[in-house]
Amino acid sequence: MVSRRIAVFFALSSLFFGGTFVAAKAGLAYFPPLLFVAFRFDIAAVVMLAYVGLTSSRSELVPRTRGDIGAILATGVLAIGLTNALLFVGQQYVTSAVASIMYSLNPIMTPVFAAFLLSDERLSARGAAGMGLGLLGVALVVNPDPANLLGGAVGKGILFAGAIAAALGAVLIRRADSDLSSTVRVAWGLPFAAALCHLLAWSGGESMAAITWNTEAILALGYVSIFAGVLAYIAYFGLIDTAGAIRANLIFYVVPVVSTLGGWALLDETIDATAVVGFLTIFAGFAVLGSKSIDVRSLLPNVPADPPLPDDDSAVREEPRGYRSD
């Protein structure tokens, strides 16, 4: 039963998060980017707060410490708000596949901030090698040719900044050491994310008059709000609770595949050969980062995992990957 639940949560998380980039790309034809993501969080906040209100006790819902407040702000302002604002703005210039792979760099960037902000964790040699491979892959994906500097490379740079914001937010959440559950923290963080995106939209001069309301626009907004917002978060955090954060993070290997296939099937998107090499290089970086953190065979039913190795490299913390505790 547990294995079946893990498989369902894994499939739903990968599908919903992967579809985010396709729906966002489609919706940007009808919405200014910052208003699009702001409306997304308006809807998601209402639904998510209603969900945790019905499924959690009062003691589980109320923030009680400075760590709780800090974790909520790091979640809403950085990990969700700024990250998605940059993602939607950057995706105006690139395909769904490129956007998803750039966003998936946040597990590689996390150890950089953790090395400075979390005193009990440091990069291992394997983690540094994986991060280096990932950054090489980014260079291949961005392909900083002066001929395309004003095209896709600008969007890729914005998306890379979004991945950095996501990684920094994740580390600050860990640093805050909150007692709130992940789902409750996200529910409280979403209103802050919505407020930030509305403020950015207003300061950027985006107007409601620029929105084209039609069936495609409503479907795109509904998907990124409900499926890629509320349901994706519930499935992902359910996966963390059931299988652990390391196994849950394996969805980052699948999300770009879902986005690439979705963009190809629904939006007629293509990617060039250099970008494909970049994707494979980044995937290799992910594989190096995770290879000492999890025995993949343990995900399969009725296949016992090998016992842990006696050396120091076996002492890997549950999250983030790519570095070990002192």
C-alpha positions in Angstrom: 0.0 0.0 0.0 2.8 2.4 0.9 4.6 1.6 -2.4 1.4 2.3 -4.4 0.9 5.6 -2.6 4.5 6.6 -3.3 4.0 5.8 -7.0 0.7 7.8 -7.2 2.2 10.8 -5.4 5.3 10.7 -7.6 3.3 10.5 -10.8 0.9 13.3 -9.9 3.7 15.6 -8.7 5.8 15.1 -11.8 2.8 15.5 -14.1 1.3 18.6 -12.4 4.6 20.4 -12.0 5.7 19.4 -15.5 2.5 20.8 -16.9 3.1 24.1 -15.2 5.6 25.2 -17.8 3.3 24.3 -20.7 0.2 26.0 -19.2 2.3 29.1 -18.3 3.7 29.3 -21.8 0.1 29.0 -23.3 -1.3 31.5 -20.8 1.3 34.2 -21.5 -0.3 34.8 -24.8 -3.3 36.2 -22.9 -1.9 37.6 -19.6 0.9 39.9 -18.7 3.3 37.7 -16.8 3.2 39.2 -13.4 -0.5 39.6 -13.3 -0.8 36.0 -14.5 1.2 34.6 -11.6 -0.5 37.0 -9.2 -3.9 35.7 -10.1 -2.6 32.2 -9.9 -1.6 32.7 -6.3 -4.8 34.5 -5.4 -6.8 31.4 -6.4 -4.3 29.0 -5.0 -4.2 30.8 -1.6 -8.0 30.7 -1.2 -8.2 27.0 -2.0 -5.1 26.0 0.0 -6.2 27.9 3.1 -9.6 26.3 2.9 -8.0 22.9 2.5 -5.7 23.2 5.6 -8.5 24.8 7.5 -10.6 21.7 7.0 -7.8 19.1 7.5 -5.7 20.7 10.3 -6.4 21.5 14.0 -6.1 25.1 15.3 -2.8 24.2 17.1 -1.4 23.0 13.8 -2.4 26.1 11.9 -1.3 29.0 14.2 2.3 30.3 13.8 3.8 30.5 17.3 7.5 31.3 17.0 9.8 33.6 15.1 11.0 30.5 13.2 7.4 29.9 12.0 7.1 33.5 10.8 10.5 33.3 9.1 9.7 30.1 7.4 6.4 31.4 6.1 8.1 34.6 4.7 10.9 32.6 3.1 8.3 30.3 1.6 5.9 33.0 0.3 8.3 35.7 -0.7 11.3 33.7 -2.0 10.5 30.1 -2.6 7.1 30.7 -4.2 6.6 34.4 -4.9 9.8 35.7 -6.4 10.7 32.3 -7.9 7.5 32.1 -9.9 7.5 35.8 -10.8 10.9 35.3 -12.4 9.8 32.0 -14.0 6.7 33.5 -15.7 8.6 36.6 -16.9 11.6 34.5 -18.2 9.3 32.0 -19.9 8.2 34.7 -22.4 11.6 34.2 -24.1 12.1 30.4 -24.0 10.3 27.1 -24.6 8.6 25.0 -21.9 11.5 22.5 -21.9 14.2 25.1 -21.3 12.2 26.8 -18.6 11.6 23.5 -16.7 15.3 22.5 -16.9 16.5 25.9 -15.7 14.0 25.8 -12.8 15.2 22.3 -11.9 18.6 23.7 -11.1 17.5 24.7 -7.6 18.7 21.3 -6.1 22.1 22.0 -7.5 22.2 25.6 -6.2 20.9 24.8 -2.7 24.3 23.5 -1.4 26.0 26.8 -2.3 23.7 28.7 0.1 23.6 25.9 2.7 27.4 26.1 2.9 27.2 29.7 4.1 23.8 29.7 6.0 23.6 26.2 7.5 26.5 25.5 9.9 25.9 21.8 10.2 26.2 21.0 6.4 28.9 21.3 3.8 29.5 20.3 0.2 31.0 16.9 -0.3 33.4 16.2 -3.2 30.7 14.4 -5.0 28.3 17.3 -4.5 30.8 19.8 -5.8 31.3 17.6 -8.9 27.6 17.3 -9.5 27.1 21.1 -9.1 29.9 21.7 -11.6 28.3 19.4 -14.2 25.0 21.2 -13.6 26.5 24.6 -14.2 28.3 23.4 -17.4 24.9 22.2 -18.6 23.4 25.6 -17.9 26.1 27.2 -20.1 25.2 24.8 -22.9 21.5 25.5 -22.6 22.0 29.3 -22.4 24.5 29.1 -25.3 25.5 32.8 -24.8 26.1 33.6 -28.5 26.0 37.4 -29.1 23.5 36.7 -31.9 20.9 35.5 -29.4 21.8 37.6 -26.5 18.7 39.7 -26.9 16.5 36.7 -27.4 16.4 33.5 -25.4 19.5 34.2 -23.4 17.8 37.0 -21.5 14.9 34.7 -20.6 17.3 32.0 -19.5 19.2 34.4 -17.3 15.9 35.5 -15.6 15.0 31.8 -15.1 18.4 31.1 -13.6 17.7 33.9 -11.2 14.4 32.2 -10.3 16.3 29.0 -9.6 18.6 30.9 -7.3 15.6 32.4 -5.5 14.1 29.0 -5.0 17.3 27.6 -3.6 17.9 30.5 -1.2 14.3 30.2 -0.1 14.6 26.5 0.6 17.8 27.0 2.7 16.2 29.9 4.7 13.2 27.7 5.4 15.6 25.1 6.9 17.4 27.8 8.8 14.2 29.0 10.3 13.6 25.6 11.9 9.8 26.0 12.0 7.4 23.5 13.7 4.7 24.1 11.1 4.0 21.3 8.6 5.1 22.0 5.0 1.5 22.1 3.8 0.4 24.7 6.4 3.5 26.7 5.7 2.7 26.9 2.0 -0.9 27.8 2.7 0.3 30.8 4.8 3.0 31.7 2.3 0.7 31.9 -0.7 -1.0 35.1 0.3 2.4 36.8 0.7 3.4 35.4 -2.8 0.2 36.8 -4.3 0.8 40.2 -2.6 4.4 40.4 -3.9 3.4 39.5 -7.4 0.6 42.1 -7.5 3.1 44.7 -6.2 5.6 43.8 -8.9 2.8 43.9 -11.6 1.8 47.3 -10.4 5.4 48.7 -10.3 6.0 47.2 -13.8 3.0 49.0 -15.3 1.0 45.9 -16.1 -2.7 46.5 -16.6 -5.9 44.5 -16.4 -6.7 46.0 -19.8 -3.9 43.9 -21.4 -5.7 40.6 -20.4 -7.6 38.7 -23.1 -10.3 36.7 -21.4 -11.2 33.6 -23.4 -11.5 29.8 -22.9 -7.8 29.2 -23.4 -6.8 31.9 -20.9 -9.2 30.5 -18.3 -8.0 27.0 -18.8 -4.4 28.0 -18.4 -5.1 30.1 -15.3 -7.2 27.2 -13.8 -4.4 24.7 -14.4 -1.6 26.7 -12.9 -3.7 27.7 -9.9 -5.4 24.4 -9.0 -3.5 21.6 -10.7 0.0 23.0 -10.7 -0.7 25.0 -7.5 -2.9 23.3 -4.9 -2.9 19.7 -6.1 0.8 19.6 -7.0 1.7 21.0 -3.6 -0.5 18.5 -1.8 0.9 15.6 -3.9 4.5 16.7 -3.5 4.3 17.2 0.3 2.4 13.9 0.6 5.3 12.3 -1.2 7.8 13.9 1.2 5.7 12.6 4.2 5.5 9.1 2.7 8.8 8.5 1.0 11.1 11.2 2.4 12.5 14.4 0.8 15.3 12.7 -1.2 13.0 10.4 -3.0 10.5 13.2 -3.5 13.2 15.3 -5.2 13.5 12.7 -7.9 10.6 14.4 -9.5 13.0 17.0 -10.7 14.4 14.4 -13.1 11.0 13.8 -14.6 9.5 17.3 -14.7 11.6 18.5 -17.7 10.6 15.3 -19.7 6.9 16.1 -19.0 7.4 19.7 -20.0 9.3 18.9 -23.2 6.7 16.3 -24.3 3.9 18.7 -23.4 5.4 21.6 -25.2 6.0 19.4 -28.3 2.5 18.0 -28.3 0.5 21.1 -27.5 2.6 24.1 -28.4 4.7 22.8 -31.4 7.9 23.6 -29.5 11.4 22.3 -30.5 14.8 22.4 -28.9 18.2 22.4 -30.7 21.0 19.9 -30.4 23.1 22.0 -28.0 20.3 22.4 -25.6 19.7 18.6 -25.6 23.4 18.1 -24.7 22.9 20.7 -22.0 19.9 18.9 -20.6 21.8 15.6 -20.5 24.8 17.3 -18.8 22.5 18.8 -16.1 20.8 15.4 -15.6 24.3 13.9 -15.1 24.9 16.6 -12.4 21.6 15.6 -10.7 22.6 11.9 -10.9 26.1 12.6 -9.3 24.5 14.7 -6.6 21.9 12.0 -5.7 23.9 8.8 -6.3 25.3 8.6 -2.7 22.0 9.8 -1.2 19.7 7.1 -2.3 19.7 3.5 -3.5 17.3 3.7 -6.4 16.5 0.0 -6.0 14.8 0.8 -2.7 12.1 2.5 -4.7 11.2 -0.8 -6.3 8.9 -3.3 -4.5 10.4 -6.4 -3.0 14.0 -5.4 -3.8 16.0 -5.0 -0.6 18.5 -2.1 -0.6 22.1 -2.8 0.2 23.2 -2.0 3.8 24.8 1.5 4.2 28.5 1.7 3.6 30.7 2.2 6.6 32.7 5.2 5.3 31.8 8.9 5.9 30.1 9.3 2.6 27.2 7.2 3.7 26.2 9.8 6.3 24.1 11.9 4.1 21.3 14.0 5.5 17.8 13.6 4.3 17.8 17.0 2.4 19.1 18.9 0.5 21.2 16.5 -1.6 24.9 17.0 -2.5 26.3 17.7 0.9 26.7 15.9 4.2 26.4 16.9 7.8 29.4 17.4 10.1 
